[in-house]
Amino acid sequence: ITPTSYDLLSGDPVALADGQGVTGTYRSGRFVFPQSPTGPLASALDGHIALAEGTATRASDGGVEPPIHFRIAADYADVTRSAALGEVDGCDFAETTVTGDGTVRLVIHPSVWFNLVDFGALAPGSDPTPTDVAAGTQPYVAFALGLAQLSAYTFSFAN
């Protein structure tokens, strides 16, 4: 399939390009990151292959701590430390037997990307000026590790 880019928060499903498949039983899938940004949002990625901007909040014994407004990115080299050639191989594919044409559905679970990220050491930033997460820091490395997690991507097939 032709690599592309899209905004996961747009709320709209994205139709990917047609691809060639094989018949048989499917149990796992492969999600592949490109070596460089591509597709309609390539320029918005600012040279990275993944980019997330948002607000992290955490509850504590005394209530809710102040939010952390962040901007975090990852490059191909970061992802390939955990996923050779940028390939997240062995992702869950709802078992099915494919005998002809159909549609493969990919669901991306961005929360998995942040499971290991510790936002506690980051400056709070603000909504218009989020804190840029520096390369090499714990949150940066943890985000790249999260991108390579099998559970972040699930596949299914429908005729």
Buried (B, 14 or more C-beta within 10 A) or exposed (E): EEBBBBEEEEEEEBEBEEEEEEEEEBEEBBBEBBBEBBBEBBEEBEEBBBBBEBBBEEEEEEEEBEBBBBBBBBBBEBBBEBBEEBBBBEBBBEEBEBEEEEEBBBEBBBEBBBBBBEBEEBEBBEEEEBBBBEEEBBBBBBBBBBBBBBEBBBBBBEE
